[in-house]
């Protein structure tokens, strides 16, 4: 899991900068001038939006918290298994054990689905923040006489 989280963070930082719009000097600006304007626009976009792309790119995915979903699933499964075992004339204890195992698996699956949904929401939020930042950066560069794509 730690390895997966590291890969996600690394790809997020690459993706954050991969969205940077391409800028081309429209008025014959030198490479030195373009570098200077680029730095100024990074700073201006950061100040005006309150978004720091380096921080956003390194924001980790939400950690899988102890949700207790497996324990709740096991408890529900055990109760259902005991009832089924008792009603069918079989051993209620055996039914409870089987039900607890099945419930724990189901609870774990629900927990993983919830964690995946939280990760997707965090990624969407990060993507939205980066889009806002790059729009501000592009507006600044256009104002300094660059073509932005």
HELIX and SHEET records of a PDB file:
HELIX    1   1 UNK A    2  UNK A   18  1                                  17    
HELIX    2   2 UNK A   31  UNK A   49  1                                  19    
HELIX    3   3 UNK A   53  UNK A   57  1                                   5    
HELIX    4   4 UNK A   69  UNK A   87  1                                  19    
HELIX    5   5 UNK A   92  UNK A  143  1                                  52    
SHEET    1   A 2 UNK A  23  UNK A  25  0                                        
SHEET    2   A 2 UNK A 146  UNK A 148 -1                                        
END                                                                             
